Amino acid sequence: MTVSKSPLTKLGLRFDLAILSKSADGALVTLQPMLAAVAAGLLIAGYSGKSLAAHIGLILLAGIALRCLILWLTTAKLYNDAYEEGLNLRHNILTHLIALPLGKFRALHSGRISQALSEDCLWLENHYSYTRPELSLSTVSFIILLCASTAVSPTLGLTVLVSMCTGFTILVLFQKRLAHGLQRRSQALAAASLTMLEYAEGISVLRMTGAGNYEQEAFQTSVLKLREGAKRAVYSNIPFVVLFRTIVDFSIALGAAAALLLLSTSSHVDPSHIASLIIAIMLAAAAAVPARSFGTFTAMLILARIGRDNIDAIMHLPQLAEGNLACVPDQFDVVYDDVCFSHEDSNRTVLDHISFHARQGSMTAIVGRNGSGKTTAVQLLMRFWDVTEGSIRIGERDIREFSASALSQLIAPVFQEALLFQDTIANNIRFGRPDASDDDVIKAAKAAAVHEMIFGLEKGYETVLASLGSSLSGGERQRIAIARALLKDSPIIILDEATSALDPENEEKVQEAINALVKNRTVFVIAHRLSTIINADQILVLDNGKLMDMGTHPTLLDRSSLYNRLWQDFCVSMDWRIEK
């Protein structure tokens, strides 16, 4: 999936019609100065003032009514469409991020993602709802008024045009410099966003370690860099902006001076010539008003372009190739066939020729030292990455053949860090199965030993959690995540240190629920607490990405020295005490 140069082009013909309407509005904007010029000319020619006022009043009222009609029909529609497409764009960005390989996603600057979803999208919405339509309006107004001024006094009009062309040339030339400054501001904003996110997420650690002042200084430094970058961008371009507007205003005076000079050389000055010059100056002065806005529009166009480029950079990151198999296989054996994996930016082999068969209805535990490749092994099953060599099959079908939605329905993971959303507890549990009934939600919560805790809250299952579930303890978050996996009822369950934050009483209850899952399901468990996996049908022992041995707990205790060391280390840790 990629995004076009202009991500909001789905507005299509409606957007084009809105631009045409704004252009027509731009013509109507000139009505007042044009009528003033016509009135001045007619009065000089001796036309009746009362009759003139009546006619001009009627025309102005008709123009105002027509402008109101145009604004009513186009402006609200344009804003609604732009913001609706902005919402779709954010959805597309999130969908694209979900489909990225995990390594590609982790390499992305989180501040950059936040900026793309907020400021960059806002500038694009602003571009399509305001900047481009208003630029069309100002352009049409400027052209009409300048042409009218030229028609009344060619000398003045052409002089103003030539002089303003100089200003427009300067505006074009300094765009690159302005873009460079605004790009630096964008980068500084992303860095400040990242620091802010880190500060917010780590607030509890900062408070307890007394490092808050240091981090505040770091955040303040980041904000100061943002401010200084923005100031430099503004200050370095102020001379160009001032010069452009000065040239626009000076063009009127220069045109008037040229016309007066030409008039003074004439042997006979007709009063009508003076009247024409005054009218031409009025029209040229009116044309300067929309001309001045071009400097502001230039900056807004650049900000929209920077936002578009930032989003393009994210949207053009390659996704994992998706299969088209949507059907559910007949059985759910999982086979790792000579699987190798290495990260793109590293020569280190994370998994080295791993082969095993996890049968449906069985539990497969994966153990090993930190960094041995345990989590990576199950992440490959979920296609967070693709294998470098070999294949992983579910029901004799390579997982790369499945569509993303089909594969996600086959697997229910529970990670060590339980991720909950700022929503009700009930909705967090039914996240993987939105159509689940309240009774199903409660049943899953009871199986995960979390029902009593939820029931004890004031609003029960309708309690809205804080962001990331921070209003709950680690054990409570994990039990809700386990309830979510139970409710999803997928044929393959992955438990990555899922019981690490549970107290012994609740661990026993959850372990009973996990044991109930084994029937007709393929279960993978990663655990450092080896007591939780002694009844597994097979235990894989990994070390430095290699499969050193596999078997049941008693078998491995007899023949695997590495598993013996892991078991002894675990037993020692269970007897560990703090000595006074």
TIBA-802274 format. One record per residue (C-alpha): x, y, z; residue in three letters; chain. Coordinates in nm, 2 decimals. Layout:
<pakes>
u,v,w,type,mol
X,Y,Z,ALA,A
...
</pakes>
This chain:
<pakes>
u,v,w,type,mol
0.00,0.00,0.00,MET,A
0.13,0.34,-0.09,THR,A
0.00,0.69,-0.08,VAL,A
-0.02,0.93,-0.38,SER,A
0.16,1.27,-0.39,LYS,A
-0.16,1.43,-0.25,SER,A
-0.31,1.19,0.01,PRO,A
-0.65,1.36,0.01,LEU,A
-0.73,1.33,-0.36,THR,A
-1.04,1.12,-0.29,LYS,A
-1.22,1.45,-0.27,LEU,A
-1.22,1.43,-0.65,GLY,A
-1.47,1.64,-0.85,LEU,A
-1.63,1.79,-0.54,ARG,A
-1.29,1.94,-0.45,PHE,A
-1.26,2.08,-0.81,ASP,A
-1.60,2.22,-0.80,LEU,A
-1.52,2.38,-0.47,ALA,A
-1.21,2.54,-0.62,ILE,A
-1.42,2.67,-0.91,LEU,A
-1.67,2.81,-0.66,SER,A
-1.40,2.98,-0.47,LYS,A
-1.27,3.13,-0.79,SER,A
-1.61,3.26,-0.86,ALA,A
-1.62,3.40,-0.51,ASP,A
-1.29,3.56,-0.58,GLY,A
-1.45,3.74,-0.87,ALA,A
-1.73,3.86,-0.65,LEU,A
-1.49,3.99,-0.39,VAL,A
-1.37,4.24,-0.65,THR,A
-1.73,4.37,-0.69,LEU,A
-1.69,4.64,-0.42,GLN,A
-1.37,4.80,-0.54,PRO,A
-1.49,4.76,-0.90,MET,A
-1.82,4.93,-0.83,LEU,A
-1.64,5.21,-0.64,ALA,A
-1.42,5.27,-0.94,ALA,A
-1.72,5.26,-1.18,VAL,A
-1.92,5.50,-0.95,ALA,A
-1.63,5.74,-0.94,ALA,A
-1.61,5.74,-1.31,GLY,A
-1.98,5.79,-1.36,LEU,A
-2.00,6.07,-1.10,LEU,A
-1.72,6.25,-1.28,ILE,A
-1.91,6.20,-1.61,ALA,A
-2.22,6.37,-1.45,GLY,A
-2.43,6.07,-1.37,TYR,A
-2.71,6.12,-1.11,SER,A
-2.58,6.04,-0.76,GLY,A
-2.92,5.92,-0.63,LYS,A
-2.98,5.69,-0.92,SER,A
-2.62,5.57,-0.91,LEU,A
-2.65,5.48,-0.54,ALA,A
-2.96,5.28,-0.59,ALA,A
-2.81,5.08,-0.87,HIS,A
-2.49,5.01,-0.69,ILE,A
-2.68,4.92,-0.38,GLY,A
-2.89,4.66,-0.57,LEU,A
-2.58,4.52,-0.74,ILE,A
-2.39,4.49,-0.40,LEU,A
-2.69,4.32,-0.24,LEU,A
-2.71,4.07,-0.53,ALA,A
-2.34,4.01,-0.50,GLY,A
-2.36,3.95,-0.12,ILE,A
-2.65,3.71,-0.17,ALA,A
-2.46,3.52,-0.44,LEU,A
-2.15,3.51,-0.22,ARG,A
-2.35,3.38,0.08,CYS,A
-2.50,3.11,-0.15,LEU,A
-2.15,3.00,-0.27,ILE,A
-2.01,2.99,0.08,LEU,A
-2.31,2.80,0.21,TRP,A
-2.28,2.54,-0.07,LEU,A
-1.91,2.49,-0.08,THR,A
-1.73,2.59,0.24,THR,A
-1.90,2.35,0.49,ALA,A
-1.88,2.07,0.23,LYS,A
-1.52,2.13,0.17,LEU,A
-1.43,2.13,0.54,TYR,A
-1.64,1.82,0.60,ASN,A
-1.48,1.63,0.31,ASP,A
-1.13,1.74,0.40,ALA,A
-1.16,1.63,0.76,TYR,A
-1.33,1.31,0.67,GLU,A
-1.05,1.22,0.43,GLU,A
-0.80,1.33,0.70,GLY,A
-0.96,1.07,0.93,LEU,A
-0.93,0.81,0.65,ASN,A
-0.56,0.91,0.60,LEU,A
-0.49,0.85,0.97,ARG,A
-0.66,0.52,0.94,HIS,A
-0.45,0.43,0.64,ASN,A
-0.13,0.53,0.82,ILE,A
-0.22,0.31,1.12,LEU,A
-0.32,0.02,0.89,THR,A
0.01,0.05,0.71,HIS,A
0.21,0.06,1.03,LEU,A
0.04,-0.26,1.15,ILE,A
0.14,-0.44,0.83,ALA,A
0.51,-0.34,0.86,LEU,A
0.77,-0.59,0.97,PRO,A
0.84,-0.53,1.34,LEU,A
1.19,-0.43,1.27,GLY,A
1.08,-0.16,1.03,LYS,A
0.83,-0.03,1.28,PHE,A
1.08,-0.03,1.57,ARG,A
1.32,0.17,1.35,ALA,A
1.07,0.44,1.30,LEU,A
1.10,0.75,1.52,HIS,A
0.80,0.74,1.75,SER,A
0.80,1.12,1.76,GLY,A
0.78,1.11,1.39,ARG,A
0.48,0.88,1.39,ILE,A
0.31,1.11,1.64,SER,A
0.38,1.41,1.43,GLN,A
0.25,1.24,1.11,ALA,A
-0.08,1.15,1.27,LEU,A
-0.12,1.49,1.43,SER,A
0.05,1.80,1.28,GLU,A
0.12,1.66,0.93,ASP,A
-0.24,1.55,0.88,CYS,A
-0.36,1.88,1.02,LEU,A
-0.16,2.08,0.77,TRP,A
-0.29,1.86,0.48,LEU,A
-0.65,1.91,0.61,GLU,A
-0.59,2.28,0.63,ASN,A
-0.44,2.28,0.28,HIS,A
-0.75,2.12,0.12,TYR,A
-1.01,2.29,0.33,SER,A
-0.86,2.64,0.34,TYR,A
-0.52,2.72,0.19,THR,A
-0.58,2.60,-0.17,ARG,A
-0.94,2.74,-0.20,PRO,A
-0.84,3.07,-0.05,GLU,A
-0.53,3.09,-0.27,LEU,A
-0.76,3.04,-0.57,SER,A
-0.99,3.32,-0.44,LEU,A
-0.69,3.56,-0.39,SER,A
-0.54,3.48,-0.73,THR,A
-0.86,3.54,-0.92,VAL,A
-0.92,3.87,-0.72,SER,A
-0.57,3.99,-0.79,PHE,A
-0.58,3.91,-1.16,ILE,A
-0.92,4.08,-1.21,ILE,A
-0.83,4.39,-1.02,LEU,A
-0.49,4.43,-1.18,LEU,A
-0.64,4.37,-1.53,CYS,A
-0.90,4.63,-1.46,ALA,A
-0.64,4.88,-1.34,SER,A
-0.44,4.82,-1.66,THR,A
-0.74,4.87,-1.87,ALA,A
-0.81,5.21,-1.71,VAL,A
-0.44,5.31,-1.71,SER,A
-0.21,5.09,-1.91,PRO,A
0.10,5.27,-1.79,THR,A
0.01,5.23,-1.42,LEU,A
-0.11,4.87,-1.47,GLY,A
0.19,4.75,-1.66,LEU,A
0.43,4.92,-1.42,THR,A
0.26,4.76,-1.12,VAL,A
0.27,4.42,-1.30,LEU,A
0.64,4.44,-1.38,VAL,A
0.73,4.56,-1.03,SER,A
0.51,4.28,-0.86,MET,A
0.67,4.02,-1.09,CYS,A
1.00,4.11,-0.92,THR,A
0.84,4.05,-0.58,GLY,A
0.69,3.72,-0.70,PHE,A
1.04,3.61,-0.83,THR,A
1.18,3.68,-0.48,ILE,A
0.90,3.48,-0.33,LEU,A
0.98,3.18,-0.55,VAL,A
1.35,3.21,-0.49,LEU,A
1.32,3.22,-0.11,PHE,A
1.08,2.92,-0.10,GLN,A
1.38,2.67,-0.08,LYS,A
1.53,2.86,0.21,ARG,A
1.19,2.88,0.39,LEU,A
1.13,2.51,0.32,ALA,A
1.47,2.43,0.47,HIS,A
1.39,2.63,0.79,GLY,A
1.04,2.47,0.82,LEU,A
1.19,2.12,0.77,GLN,A
1.43,2.18,1.05,ARG,A
1.13,2.29,1.26,ARG,A
0.95,1.97,1.17,SER,A
1.25,1.76,1.27,GLN,A
1.28,1.94,1.60,ALA,A
0.91,1.90,1.67,LEU,A
0.94,1.52,1.62,ALA,A
1.24,1.51,1.86,ALA,A
1.04,1.71,2.12,ALA,A
0.74,1.48,2.08,SER,A
0.96,1.18,2.14,LEU,A
1.11,1.33,2.46,THR,A
0.76,1.42,2.58,MET,A
0.64,1.06,2.52,LEU,A
0.94,0.92,2.70,GLU,A
0.89,1.16,2.99,TYR,A
0.52,1.08,3.02,ALA,A
0.57,0.70,3.01,GLU,A
0.86,0.70,3.26,GLY,A
0.71,0.94,3.51,ILE,A
0.69,0.68,3.79,SER,A
1.05,0.58,3.74,VAL,A
1.16,0.95,3.73,LEU,A
0.98,1.03,4.06,ARG,A
1.13,0.73,4.24,MET,A
1.48,0.77,4.12,THR,A
1.49,1.15,4.16,GLY,A
1.59,1.20,3.80,ALA,A
1.29,1.42,3.73,GLY,A
1.49,1.74,3.72,ASN,A
1.74,1.59,3.48,TYR,A
1.47,1.47,3.24,GLU,A
1.29,1.81,3.28,GLN,A
1.61,1.97,3.17,GLU,A
1.64,1.73,2.87,ALA,A
1.28,1.80,2.77,PHE,A
1.33,2.17,2.82,GLN,A
1.64,2.15,2.60,THR,A
1.45,1.97,2.33,SER,A
1.17,2.24,2.34,VAL,A
1.43,2.51,2.34,LEU,A
1.59,2.35,2.03,LYS,A
1.25,2.35,1.87,LEU,A
1.19,2.71,1.96,ARG,A
1.53,2.82,1.84,GLU,A
1.49,2.63,1.52,GLY,A
1.16,2.79,1.46,ALA,A
1.30,3.14,1.55,LYS,A
1.59,3.09,1.31,ARG,A
1.35,2.98,1.03,ALA,A
1.13,3.29,1.10,VAL,A
1.41,3.54,1.15,TYR,A
1.61,3.43,0.85,SER,A
1.31,3.47,0.62,ASN,A
1.17,3.79,0.77,ILE,A
1.38,4.00,0.53,PRO,A
1.23,3.82,0.23,PHE,A
0.87,3.85,0.36,VAL,A
0.92,4.22,0.44,VAL,A
1.09,4.28,0.10,LEU,A
0.81,4.10,-0.08,PHE,A
0.53,4.30,0.09,ARG,A
0.73,4.62,0.05,THR,A
0.76,4.56,-0.32,ILE,A
0.39,4.49,-0.35,VAL,A
0.31,4.82,-0.18,ASP,A
0.58,5.01,-0.36,PHE,A
0.45,4.88,-0.69,SER,A
0.13,5.09,-0.65,ILE,A
0.33,5.40,-0.58,ALA,A
0.57,5.33,-0.87,LEU,A
0.28,5.27,-1.11,GLY,A
0.11,5.59,-1.00,ALA,A
0.44,5.79,-1.03,ALA,A
0.49,5.65,-1.38,ALA,A
0.14,5.73,-1.49,ALA,A
0.17,6.09,-1.34,LEU,A
0.50,6.14,-1.51,LEU,A
0.35,6.04,-1.84,LEU,A
0.05,6.26,-1.78,LEU,A
0.27,6.56,-1.69,SER,A
0.45,6.54,-2.02,THR,A
0.13,6.59,-2.21,SER,A
0.06,6.94,-2.34,SER,A
-0.31,6.92,-2.25,HIS,A
-0.43,6.74,-1.94,VAL,A
-0.79,6.65,-1.95,ASP,A
-0.98,6.62,-1.62,PRO,A
-1.10,6.27,-1.73,SER,A
-0.74,6.16,-1.74,HIS,A
-0.69,6.25,-1.38,ILE,A
-1.01,6.07,-1.29,ALA,A
-0.90,5.76,-1.48,SER,A
-0.57,5.77,-1.29,LEU,A
-0.74,5.79,-0.96,ILE,A
-0.97,5.50,-1.05,ILE,A
-0.67,5.30,-1.17,ALA,A
-0.48,5.37,-0.84,ILE,A
-0.79,5.26,-0.64,MET,A
-0.80,4.93,-0.84,LEU,A
-0.43,4.87,-0.81,ALA,A
-0.44,4.93,-0.44,ALA,A
-0.72,4.69,-0.40,ALA,A
-0.52,4.43,-0.60,ALA,A
-0.24,4.47,-0.35,ALA,A
-0.45,4.32,-0.07,VAL,A
-0.48,3.96,-0.21,PRO,A
-0.12,4.00,-0.34,ALA,A
0.02,4.04,0.01,ARG,A
-0.15,3.71,0.12,SER,A
0.07,3.51,-0.12,PHE,A
0.36,3.53,0.12,GLY,A
0.15,3.36,0.39,THR,A
0.01,3.11,0.15,PHE,A
0.36,3.02,0.04,THR,A
0.45,2.92,0.40,ALA,A
0.13,2.72,0.44,MET,A
0.19,2.54,0.11,LEU,A
0.54,2.44,0.22,ILE,A
0.41,2.31,0.56,LEU,A
0.15,2.10,0.37,ALA,A
0.42,1.97,0.14,ARG,A
0.65,1.88,0.43,ILE,A
0.36,1.70,0.60,GLY,A
0.28,1.51,0.28,ARG,A
0.65,1.41,0.24,ASP,A
0.67,1.29,0.60,ASN,A
0.36,1.08,0.55,ILE,A
0.49,0.95,0.21,ASP,A
0.81,0.84,0.38,ALA,A
0.61,0.63,0.62,ILE,A
0.37,0.50,0.37,MET,A
0.64,0.39,0.13,HIS,A
0.81,0.16,0.38,LEU,A
0.77,-0.19,0.24,PRO,A
0.51,-0.41,0.41,GLN,A
0.53,-0.78,0.45,LEU,A
0.39,-0.95,0.14,ALA,A
0.04,-1.07,0.22,GLU,A
-0.11,-1.40,0.10,GLY,A
-0.47,-1.44,-0.02,ASN,A
-0.57,-1.75,0.17,LEU,A
-0.87,-1.67,0.38,ALA,A
-1.00,-2.02,0.47,CYS,A
-0.94,-2.19,0.80,VAL,A
-0.73,-2.51,0.77,PRO,A
-0.87,-2.84,0.87,ASP,A
-0.62,-2.89,1.15,GLN,A
-0.38,-2.67,1.34,PHE,A
-0.05,-2.85,1.37,ASP,A
0.24,-2.60,1.36,VAL,A
0.56,-2.70,1.19,VAL,A
0.89,-2.51,1.19,TYR,A
1.09,-2.65,0.90,ASP,A
1.46,-2.56,0.90,ASP,A
1.38,-2.20,1.01,VAL,A
1.66,-1.94,1.00,CYS,A
1.62,-1.57,1.08,PHE,A
1.85,-1.27,1.07,SER,A
1.76,-0.90,1.09,HIS,A
1.81,-0.70,0.78,GLU,A
2.06,-0.46,0.94,ASP,A
2.26,-0.73,1.12,SER,A
2.48,-1.03,1.02,ASN,A
2.40,-1.20,1.35,ARG,A
2.18,-1.51,1.31,THR,A
1.89,-1.49,1.56,VAL,A
1.75,-1.84,1.48,LEU,A
1.97,-2.11,1.32,ASP,A
1.80,-2.40,1.14,HIS,A
1.51,-2.46,1.39,ILE,A
1.29,-2.75,1.32,SER,A
1.01,-2.90,1.53,PHE,A
0.64,-3.01,1.51,HIS,A
0.38,-2.88,1.76,ALA,A
0.07,-3.09,1.73,ARG,A
-0.28,-2.97,1.77,GLN,A
-0.40,-3.01,2.13,GLY,A
-0.05,-2.99,2.27,SER,A
0.15,-2.74,2.47,MET,A
0.50,-2.65,2.35,THR,A
0.72,-2.46,2.59,ALA,A
1.03,-2.27,2.48,ILE,A
1.30,-2.20,2.73,VAL,A
1.65,-2.07,2.72,GLY,A
1.87,-1.79,2.85,ARG,A
1.80,-1.42,2.77,ASN,A
1.87,-1.35,2.40,GLY,A
1.85,-1.72,2.30,SER,A
1.57,-1.64,2.04,GLY,A
1.26,-1.76,2.24,LYS,A
1.04,-1.46,2.17,THR,A
1.16,-1.42,1.81,THR,A
1.05,-1.78,1.74,ALA,A
0.69,-1.71,1.83,VAL,A
0.70,-1.37,1.67,GLN,A
0.79,-1.54,1.34,LEU,A
0.47,-1.75,1.38,LEU,A
0.27,-1.42,1.41,MET,A
0.46,-1.28,1.10,ARG,A
0.61,-0.99,1.29,PHE,A
0.89,-1.07,1.06,TRP,A
0.94,-1.33,0.78,ASP,A
1.18,-1.61,0.80,VAL,A
1.51,-1.57,0.63,THR,A
1.52,-1.94,0.53,GLU,A
1.29,-2.23,0.57,GLY,A
0.92,-2.21,0.64,SER,A
0.65,-2.22,0.91,ILE,A
0.33,-2.41,0.84,ARG,A
-0.01,-2.42,1.00,ILE,A
-0.21,-2.72,0.89,GLY,A
0.03,-2.79,0.61,GLU,A
-0.01,-2.43,0.47,ARG,A
0.28,-2.19,0.47,ASP,A
0.18,-1.89,0.69,ILE,A
0.29,-1.66,0.41,ARG,A
-0.01,-1.79,0.21,GLU,A
-0.26,-1.66,0.46,PHE,A
-0.41,-1.31,0.45,SER,A
-0.32,-1.09,0.74,ALA,A
-0.68,-1.10,0.88,SER,A
-0.70,-1.48,0.84,ALA,A
-0.37,-1.54,1.02,LEU,A
-0.46,-1.30,1.30,SER,A
-0.78,-1.50,1.36,GLN,A
-0.59,-1.82,1.40,LEU,A
-0.36,-1.69,1.68,ILE,A
-0.43,-1.53,2.02,ALA,A
-0.12,-1.39,2.19,PRO,A
-0.07,-1.28,2.55,VAL,A
0.25,-1.09,2.58,PHE,A
0.47,-1.02,2.89,GLN,A
0.37,-0.65,2.87,GLU,A
-0.01,-0.66,2.86,ALA,A
-0.14,-0.38,2.63,LEU,A
-0.48,-0.24,2.73,LEU,A
-0.66,0.05,2.57,PHE,A
-0.84,0.36,2.71,GLN,A
-1.18,0.20,2.69,ASP,A
-1.41,-0.01,2.91,THR,A
-1.28,-0.33,3.06,ILE,A
-1.55,-0.52,2.87,ALA,A
-1.44,-0.37,2.53,ASN,A
-1.08,-0.45,2.62,ASN,A
-1.16,-0.81,2.68,ILE,A
-1.38,-0.84,2.36,ARG,A
-1.11,-0.66,2.15,PHE,A
-1.03,-0.98,1.95,GLY,A
-1.40,-1.07,1.92,ARG,A
-1.62,-0.76,1.90,PRO,A
-1.94,-0.95,1.86,ASP,A
-1.90,-1.14,2.19,ALA,A
-2.19,-1.12,2.43,SER,A
-2.17,-0.99,2.79,ASP,A
-2.20,-1.34,2.92,ASP,A
-1.91,-1.45,2.70,ASP,A
-1.70,-1.17,2.84,VAL,A
-1.78,-1.26,3.20,ILE,A
-1.71,-1.63,3.13,LYS,A
-1.37,-1.54,2.99,ALA,A
-1.29,-1.31,3.29,ALA,A
-1.39,-1.58,3.54,LYS,A
-1.16,-1.83,3.36,ALA,A
-0.88,-1.58,3.38,ALA,A
-0.94,-1.52,3.75,ALA,A
-1.01,-1.15,3.71,VAL,A
-1.39,-1.14,3.74,HIS,A
-1.40,-1.07,4.11,GLU,A
-1.16,-0.78,4.07,MET,A
-1.37,-0.63,3.79,ILE,A
-1.69,-0.69,3.98,PHE,A
-1.55,-0.51,4.28,GLY,A
-1.50,-0.18,4.08,LEU,A
-1.77,0.08,4.10,GLU,A
-1.88,0.05,3.74,LYS,A
-1.77,-0.31,3.69,GLY,A
-1.71,-0.41,3.33,TYR,A
-1.80,-0.06,3.22,GLU,A
-1.51,0.09,3.40,THR,A
-1.30,0.30,3.16,VAL,A
-0.93,0.22,3.20,LEU,A
-0.66,0.49,3.19,ALA,A
-0.43,0.50,2.90,SER,A
-0.23,0.17,2.85,LEU,A
-0.43,0.03,3.15,GLY,A
-0.22,0.23,3.39,SER,A
-0.50,0.24,3.65,SER,A
-0.46,-0.14,3.71,LEU,A
-0.17,-0.34,3.85,SER,A
0.06,-0.54,3.63,GLY,A
-0.11,-0.87,3.74,GLY,A
-0.46,-0.73,3.67,GLU,A
-0.36,-0.61,3.33,ARG,A
-0.22,-0.95,3.24,GLN,A
-0.53,-1.13,3.36,ARG,A
-0.75,-0.91,3.14,ILE,A
-0.52,-0.98,2.85,ALA,A
-0.55,-1.35,2.92,ILE,A
-0.93,-1.32,2.93,ALA,A
-0.91,-1.14,2.59,ARG,A
-0.72,-1.44,2.45,ALA,A
-0.96,-1.69,2.60,LEU,A
-1.26,-1.50,2.46,LEU,A
-1.10,-1.48,2.11,LYS,A
-1.11,-1.86,2.11,ASP,A
-0.83,-1.90,1.85,SER,A
-0.70,-2.24,1.77,PRO,A
-0.34,-2.13,1.84,ILE,A
-0.25,-1.96,2.17,ILE,A
0.08,-1.79,2.24,ILE,A
0.17,-1.71,2.61,LEU,A
0.49,-1.50,2.62,ASP,A
0.57,-1.48,2.99,GLU,A
0.20,-1.44,3.05,ALA,A
0.21,-1.53,3.41,THR,A
0.51,-1.33,3.51,SER,A
0.31,-1.06,3.70,ALA,A
0.07,-1.30,3.88,LEU,A
0.08,-1.38,4.25,ASP,A
0.09,-1.75,4.33,PRO,A
-0.28,-1.78,4.41,GLU,A
-0.39,-1.62,4.08,ASN,A
-0.11,-1.80,3.89,GLU,A
-0.26,-2.13,3.99,GLU,A
-0.61,-2.02,3.88,LYS,A
-0.48,-1.89,3.55,VAL,A
-0.27,-2.20,3.50,GLN,A
-0.59,-2.41,3.53,GLU,A
-0.75,-2.19,3.26,ALA,A
-0.44,-2.24,3.04,ILE,A
-0.45,-2.62,3.09,ASN,A
-0.82,-2.61,2.97,ALA,A
-0.70,-2.43,2.65,LEU,A
-0.48,-2.72,2.55,VAL,A
-0.77,-2.93,2.43,LYS,A
-0.79,-2.91,2.05,ASN,A
-0.56,-2.61,2.05,ARG,A
-0.19,-2.56,1.98,THR,A
-0.04,-2.37,2.27,VAL,A
0.31,-2.21,2.29,PHE,A
0.45,-2.09,2.62,VAL,A
0.76,-1.89,2.69,ILE,A
0.85,-1.88,3.06,ALA,A
1.14,-1.82,3.29,HIS,A
0.94,-1.97,3.57,ARG,A
0.99,-2.33,3.47,LEU,A
0.74,-2.46,3.73,SER,A
0.47,-2.34,3.49,THR,A
0.57,-2.56,3.20,ILE,A
0.68,-2.89,3.37,ILE,A
0.36,-3.05,3.23,ASN,A
0.42,-2.93,2.87,ALA,A
0.40,-3.20,2.60,ASP,A
0.74,-3.08,2.47,GLN,A
0.99,-2.83,2.58,ILE,A
1.23,-2.67,2.33,LEU,A
1.57,-2.57,2.47,VAL,A
1.72,-2.28,2.28,LEU,A
2.07,-2.13,2.31,ASP,A
2.22,-1.86,2.09,ASN,A
1.95,-1.92,1.83,GLY,A
2.01,-2.30,1.81,LYS,A
1.77,-2.58,1.92,LEU,A
1.99,-2.77,2.16,MET,A
1.73,-3.03,2.27,ASP,A
1.36,-3.10,2.30,MET,A
1.15,-3.33,2.51,GLY,A
0.94,-3.35,2.82,THR,A
1.05,-3.22,3.15,HIS,A
1.17,-3.55,3.30,PRO,A
1.35,-3.64,2.97,THR,A
1.54,-3.32,2.95,LEU,A
1.64,-3.34,3.32,LEU,A
1.80,-3.67,3.24,ASP,A
1.99,-3.58,2.92,ARG,A
2.02,-3.20,2.87,SER,A
2.29,-3.03,3.07,SER,A
2.17,-2.69,2.96,LEU,A
1.81,-2.76,3.07,TYR,A
1.95,-2.89,3.40,ASN,A
2.13,-2.56,3.46,ARG,A
1.82,-2.36,3.38,LEU,A
1.62,-2.58,3.62,TRP,A
1.88,-2.55,3.90,GLN,A
1.90,-2.17,3.85,ASP,A
1.52,-2.15,3.87,PHE,A
1.51,-2.36,4.19,CYS,A
1.78,-2.15,4.35,VAL,A
1.58,-1.83,4.26,SER,A
1.27,-1.97,4.43,MET,A
1.47,-2.01,4.76,ASP,A
1.62,-1.66,4.73,TRP,A
1.58,-1.44,5.03,ARG,A
1.70,-1.09,5.14,ILE,A
1.94,-1.13,5.43,GLU,A
1.94,-0.86,5.70,LYS,A
</pakes>
